Amino acid sequence: MKKRSELAARAARMLAVVAAAAVLAACAAPPAAPRWQGEAPSSLLWVGNSFFYFNNSMHGHLGGLLNAAGVRGTRQTSVTISGAGLDWHDVASHFKPGTGMLRYSFTPTNDVAFNSFERAYDMVLMMDCSQCPIHPKLQQAFHDTAKAHAAAVRQGGAEPALFLSWAYQDQPQMTEQLAAEYVKAGRANNMRVVPAGPAFAASIAKRPDVNLYAPDKRHPSLAGTYLGAAVVMASLFKKSPVGNTYTAGLPADVAQHLQAVAWETVQSFKP
């Protein structure tokens, strides 16, 4: 009986030693790579749907604004799916090394360049479908997906951000409804929120003659896309678009109006 007690005590001591060793090993393990902490991203991934890709893609117009402001070399990729909700996207897959994403790009002379980046992206800007955050059947999925994607983006060394989309042209009440849910998700997951929807509402209030919508009353016109890009510039890059020489071919007075609205909205938006 005594021998059994001694064996049990010895086994307990060995388990304690093994557990302590495991704790020390965990402490000694190298920490996860620090995520990007910069003020303005040098690389940006857009994740969303047709609201982004209309009018030759919002990221292209952001590039035009940035270049005109002297901010050059910003690497951007737009990953969009027609009609997509945020939960249609596998964001984590864009940060897996050795996959097709970012493996190569084309040079100005149409040659292929194989890429090697310290991190895939500095920032990921995400937008859900136009109704998803406020639809009773999809609202919880929006919040669950925002949380999961934010974690995946940070695990990949980047900063997640949310693009607060606009109301339908004939349903202006969506502006406040969408803002409430995007701000809630942003606060819950410590994400920046880009206030494109509030900027649309502000522009319409000041100049209803400037049409921000395509004929379907949902997708953006060129002016709407330009306004969205200007809001992203002001919000994520901390640069005023006011006076920017890139107008996307819009009349000068319209571009100036949209630039001013974008800057004013971002300055007054308190998520």
C-alpha positions as CSV (number, residue, x, y, z in Angstrom):
1,M,0.0,0.0,0.0
2,K,2.8,2.3,0.9
3,K,4.6,1.5,-2.3
4,R,1.5,2.5,-4.3
5,S,1.3,5.8,-2.5
6,E,4.9,6.5,-3.3
7,L,4.4,5.7,-6.9
8,A,1.3,7.9,-7.1
9,A,3.2,10.8,-5.5
10,R,6.1,10.4,-7.9
11,A,3.7,10.4,-10.8
12,A,2.1,13.6,-9.6
13,R,5.5,15.2,-9.2
14,M,6.4,14.2,-12.8
15,L,3.2,15.6,-14.1
16,A,3.8,18.9,-12.3
17,V,7.3,19.1,-13.8
18,V,6.0,18.4,-17.3
19,A,3.3,21.1,-16.9
20,A,5.9,23.6,-15.7
21,A,8.1,22.8,-18.6
22,A,5.2,23.3,-21.0
23,V,4.5,26.7,-19.5
24,L,8.1,27.7,-19.8
25,A,8.3,26.6,-23.4
26,A,5.2,28.6,-24.2
27,C,6.7,31.7,-22.6
28,A,10.0,31.1,-24.5
29,A,8.2,30.7,-27.9
30,P,8.7,33.7,-30.2
31,P,5.9,36.2,-30.1
32,A,3.5,36.6,-33.0
33,A,4.7,39.1,-35.6
34,P,3.6,42.6,-34.7
35,R,0.7,43.9,-36.8
36,W,1.1,47.0,-38.8
37,Q,0.7,50.1,-36.7
38,G,1.2,52.9,-39.2
39,E,-0.8,56.1,-39.5
40,A,-1.5,55.6,-43.3
41,P,-1.3,52.3,-45.1
42,S,1.2,51.7,-47.9
43,S,-0.8,48.7,-49.1
44,L,-4.6,48.3,-48.9
45,L,-6.9,45.3,-49.7
46,W,-10.5,46.1,-50.5
47,V,-13.0,43.3,-49.7
48,G,-16.6,43.7,-50.8
49,N,-18.9,43.7,-53.7
50,S,-20.2,45.7,-56.7
51,F,-20.5,48.9,-54.7
52,F,-16.6,48.9,-54.8
53,Y,-16.1,47.8,-58.4
54,F,-18.6,50.0,-60.2
55,N,-17.1,52.8,-62.3
56,N,-13.8,51.0,-62.9
57,S,-13.4,50.4,-59.1
58,M,-13.3,52.8,-56.2
59,H,-9.7,51.8,-55.4
60,G,-8.6,53.1,-58.8
61,H,-10.0,56.6,-58.1
62,L,-8.4,56.5,-54.6
63,G,-5.1,55.9,-56.4
64,G,-5.8,58.9,-58.6
65,L,-6.5,61.1,-55.6
66,L,-3.4,59.9,-53.8
67,N,-1.1,60.3,-56.7
68,A,-2.3,63.9,-57.2
69,A,-1.7,64.5,-53.6
70,G,1.9,63.3,-53.9
71,V,1.3,60.0,-52.2
72,R,2.8,57.5,-54.6
73,G,3.5,53.8,-54.6
74,T,0.4,52.7,-52.6
75,R,-0.2,49.1,-53.5
76,Q,-3.9,48.2,-53.7
77,T,-5.9,45.1,-54.5
78,S,-9.7,44.9,-54.9
79,V,-11.3,41.5,-54.1
80,T,-15.0,41.8,-54.9
81,I,-17.9,39.4,-55.6
82,S,-21.1,40.6,-57.2
83,G,-23.9,40.7,-54.6
84,A,-21.6,39.4,-51.9
85,G,-22.1,39.6,-48.2
86,L,-19.0,39.9,-46.1
87,D,-19.4,36.2,-45.0
88,W,-18.9,35.2,-48.7
89,H,-15.2,36.1,-48.4
90,D,-12.4,33.9,-47.0
91,V,-10.3,36.8,-45.8
92,A,-7.8,34.6,-44.0
93,S,-6.8,33.0,-47.3
94,H,-5.4,36.2,-48.6
95,F,-2.7,36.1,-46.0
96,K,-1.5,32.5,-46.5
97,P,2.1,32.5,-47.9
98,G,2.7,30.6,-51.1
99,T,-0.8,30.9,-52.5
100,G,-1.8,32.7,-55.6
101,M,-2.6,36.0,-53.9
102,L,0.2,38.5,-54.6
103,R,2.5,35.8,-56.0
104,Y,3.2,37.8,-59.1
105,S,2.3,41.0,-60.8
106,F,2.8,42.5,-64.3
107,T,5.4,45.2,-65.0
108,P,4.7,48.3,-67.3
109,T,6.4,46.3,-70.1
110,N,4.1,43.3,-69.6
111,D,6.7,41.2,-68.0
112,V,5.9,39.0,-64.9
113,A,7.5,40.0,-61.6
114,F,7.4,37.5,-58.7
115,N,6.7,39.3,-55.5
116,S,8.0,39.0,-51.9
117,F,6.5,41.3,-49.4
118,E,7.1,41.6,-45.7
119,R,3.4,41.5,-45.1
120,A,0.5,40.9,-47.6
121,Y,-1.2,44.2,-46.7
122,D,-1.0,47.0,-44.1
123,M,-4.8,47.4,-44.0
124,V,-8.0,45.6,-45.1
125,L,-11.1,47.6,-45.8
126,M,-14.2,45.5,-45.6
127,M,-17.8,46.2,-46.6
128,D,-20.9,43.9,-46.2
129,C,-23.8,43.7,-48.7
130,S,-25.9,46.8,-48.8
131,Q,-28.7,45.4,-46.5
132,C,-26.8,42.7,-44.5
133,P,-26.0,44.8,-41.4
134,I,-29.6,45.8,-40.9
135,H,-31.6,42.9,-42.3
136,P,-33.1,40.8,-39.5
137,K,-32.0,37.6,-41.1
138,L,-28.4,38.7,-41.7
139,Q,-27.6,41.2,-39.0
140,Q,-26.1,38.7,-36.6
141,A,-24.0,37.2,-39.4
142,F,-22.6,40.7,-40.1
143,H,-21.4,41.1,-36.5
144,D,-20.1,37.6,-36.3
145,T,-18.2,37.9,-39.6
146,A,-16.8,41.3,-38.8
147,K,-15.4,39.8,-35.6
148,A,-13.9,36.8,-37.3
149,H,-12.4,38.7,-40.2
150,A,-10.9,41.3,-37.9
151,A,-9.1,38.6,-36.0
152,A,-7.9,36.9,-39.2
153,V,-6.6,40.2,-40.6
154,R,-4.7,41.0,-37.4
155,Q,-3.3,37.5,-37.4
156,G,-2.0,38.3,-40.9
157,G,-0.2,41.4,-39.5
158,A,-2.6,44.0,-40.9
159,E,-5.2,46.4,-39.5
160,P,-8.9,45.8,-40.3
161,A,-11.3,48.6,-41.1
162,L,-15.0,48.8,-42.1
163,F,-16.5,50.8,-45.0
164,L,-19.8,52.2,-43.9
165,S,-21.9,52.0,-47.1
166,W,-24.7,54.4,-48.2
167,A,-28.5,54.2,-48.1
168,Y,-30.5,53.4,-51.2
169,Q,-31.6,56.5,-53.0
170,D,-35.3,55.9,-52.2
171,Q,-34.7,54.7,-48.7
172,P,-32.7,57.5,-46.9
173,Q,-33.6,56.1,-43.5
174,M,-31.0,53.4,-44.1
175,T,-28.2,55.9,-43.5
176,E,-28.7,56.0,-39.7
177,Q,-29.6,52.3,-39.5
178,L,-26.4,51.3,-41.3
179,A,-24.3,53.7,-39.3
180,A,-25.6,52.3,-36.0
181,E,-24.5,48.7,-36.9
182,Y,-21.2,49.6,-38.5
183,V,-20.2,51.8,-35.5
184,K,-21.3,49.0,-33.2
185,A,-19.1,46.5,-35.0
186,G,-16.2,49.0,-35.2
187,R,-16.3,49.6,-31.4
188,A,-16.7,45.9,-30.6
189,N,-13.6,45.0,-32.6
190,N,-11.5,48.1,-32.4
191,M,-11.8,48.9,-36.1
192,R,-11.8,52.2,-37.9
193,V,-15.1,53.0,-39.7
194,V,-15.0,54.9,-43.0
195,P,-18.2,57.0,-43.1
196,A,-19.1,56.9,-46.8
197,G,-22.9,56.6,-46.1
198,P,-23.0,59.8,-43.9
199,A,-21.0,61.6,-46.7
200,F,-23.7,60.6,-49.2
201,A,-26.4,62.0,-47.0
202,A,-24.4,65.2,-46.4
203,S,-23.8,65.7,-50.1
204,I,-27.5,65.2,-51.0
205,A,-28.5,67.7,-48.3
206,K,-26.2,70.3,-49.7
207,R,-26.5,69.6,-53.4
208,P,-29.3,67.4,-54.4
209,D,-28.6,68.2,-58.0
210,V,-25.4,66.1,-57.8
211,N,-26.6,62.6,-58.5
212,L,-24.6,60.0,-56.5
213,Y,-26.6,56.9,-57.8
214,A,-26.8,54.7,-60.8
215,P,-30.3,54.2,-62.3
216,D,-31.0,51.3,-60.0
217,K,-30.9,53.7,-57.0
218,R,-28.4,51.4,-55.2
219,H,-25.1,51.4,-57.0
220,P,-22.9,54.5,-57.2
221,S,-22.7,56.9,-60.1
222,L,-19.2,58.1,-61.0
223,A,-19.8,61.0,-58.6
224,G,-20.8,58.5,-55.8
225,T,-17.7,56.4,-56.4
226,Y,-15.5,59.5,-56.4
227,L,-17.1,60.6,-53.1
228,G,-16.4,57.2,-51.6
229,A,-12.8,57.3,-52.7
230,A,-12.4,60.8,-51.2
231,V,-13.8,59.6,-47.9
232,V,-11.4,56.7,-47.8
233,M,-8.5,59.1,-48.5
234,A,-9.6,61.4,-45.7
235,S,-10.4,58.7,-43.2
236,L,-7.6,56.2,-43.7
237,F,-4.8,58.3,-45.2
238,K,-5.5,61.4,-43.0
239,K,-5.2,63.7,-46.1
240,S,-7.7,66.3,-47.1
241,P,-9.0,65.8,-50.7
242,V,-10.0,69.5,-50.8
243,G,-8.3,71.1,-53.8
244,N,-7.1,67.8,-55.3
245,T,-6.5,68.1,-59.0
246,Y,-7.8,64.6,-59.8
247,T,-11.5,64.9,-60.6
248,A,-12.2,61.6,-62.4
249,G,-13.5,63.7,-65.3
250,L,-16.3,65.2,-63.2
251,P,-17.1,68.9,-63.6
252,A,-14.8,71.0,-61.4
253,D,-17.5,72.4,-59.2
254,V,-18.9,68.9,-58.6
255,A,-15.5,67.5,-57.7
256,Q,-14.8,70.4,-55.4
257,H,-18.2,69.9,-53.6
258,L,-17.6,66.2,-53.1
259,Q,-14.0,66.8,-51.9
260,A,-15.3,69.3,-49.3
261,V,-18.2,67.0,-48.2
262,A,-15.7,64.1,-47.8
263,W,-13.4,66.1,-45.6
264,E,-16.1,67.7,-43.5
265,T,-17.8,64.3,-42.9
266,V,-14.7,62.6,-41.8
267,Q,-13.8,65.4,-39.5
268,S,-17.2,65.4,-37.8
269,F,-17.7,61.6,-37.7
270,K,-17.3,60.3,-34.2
271,P,-17.7,56.5,-34.2
